[in-house]
Amino acid sequence: MSTSLPQSFDEAIQQAQLAVRLALKDGRTRLQVEIQSTRRSSVGLAQPLTNVVPQPLTVVFGVGNADVAFNTWGEVPHNLLNIGERDFLGNTWQSLVLIDASSIDVEEVERYADQAQKRPFLMINNWPEAPTQTGIGRGPERRRQQFRGTVEVAYFLQAFRYRPAVLFRQYPAPWQIWEGSEGQYRLRAESEQPFTIKDLPSERLLNPLRSADLLFRGPLFFRTW
């Protein structure tokens, strides 16, 4: 399958929808979609992705975001819950979608995944680091990595502030590293396994003003989106 970096949020969503459909067709039921950009909320990104899994569905959010979704989405035929409301989950749904959970919630995430059993369980923008990258203080690393081993990453798109790189995966294609220079990106590497932080291009040394600009405005890759 030939893949290329998306040029807009709409294109990224279309790619992610296709990836989820193909993964479900291949019998994958525990799926992950990550589009890591501060320029669009997880709630906004997730809504079109809920249309590609079997209905009816229940959508579970990180703490407090169910109210945000209700105000953003309006009336929807889905049951919307916060992550701590598992007692209200019921069993009438055909798919379970989990959005914007923190990596410190890994035990609760596992419980939801177990309740899904063989039904589709789609996680959207749940953890801010890539599958083989771990941040300090982001919960029990070993348990999180073990759980991730049971999940198929259907779509992953992450650009970096201080590295000229984009980490990308669109199921069923391999993981890819795209390296940027002067606004252009070329494919640098592919792997069937997720890359680690050591595989990415080195951080660039920038003057303080440039560093501050990247800190507050985010990666260059998303600037025109």
VENFEN-V835204 format. One line per field, one symbol per residue. burial: I if it has 16 or more other ideal C-beta (glycine too) atoms within 10 Angstrom, else O. A space follows every 10 residues. Layout:
BEGIN
burial=???
END
This chain:
BEGIN
burial=OOIOIIOOIO OIIOIIIIII OOIIOOOIII IIIIIIIOOO IIIOIIIOII OIIOOOIIII IIOOIIOIIO OOIOOOOIII IIIOOOOOIO OOIOIIIIII IIIOIIOIIO OIIOOIOOOI IIIIIIIOOI IOIIOOOIIO OOOIOOIIOO IIIIIIIIII IOIIIIIIII IOOIIIIIII OOOOIOOIOO OOOIIOOOOI IOOOOOOOOO OOOOOOOIII IIOOO
END
